[in-house]
Amino acid sequence: AMLTDLVRCAVVAEDLQQVGALMDALDARSVVGLAKGWESKEHEGDEEAMLPRSHEERVLRITSITNRFDESYDDSKSGGYRDLSLSVEVGWVMEEGLVSFERVRDWKARECQRHVCEIQVRLRS
């Protein structure tokens, strides 16, 4: 288990279309999980090896998604509560007293600190 909600934000969407738009925006800025072969010793600790060039500007790594909006989700497990919960890993450095979030491809070279944060997406109604 991992503590993820020391840094958490909640996004309130009007409808599922807005949830989809948010997911599209996150997808455009994220690396999802670990690339094929990443778990092998061959690439251990080598972020550069896991990132195709198309990911040059991505600053988040989505590590898990729990979709309680899914119709197959048994909402009795959460007292009827439904949301979308994403765990995202960020890499950051502090320079001159300011925090700078870095591209995933630069995490190793910049010797970034990393933190897993939670993003909760709920519907207004």
Secondary structure, DSSP 8 states (H G I E B T S, - for coil): ----TTSEEEEEESSHHHHHHHHHHHHHTEEES--TTTTSGGGTT-HHHH--GGGTT--EEEEEEEETTSTTS-GGGGTT---EEEEEEEEEEEETTEEEE--GGGTTTTT-EEEEEEEEEEE--
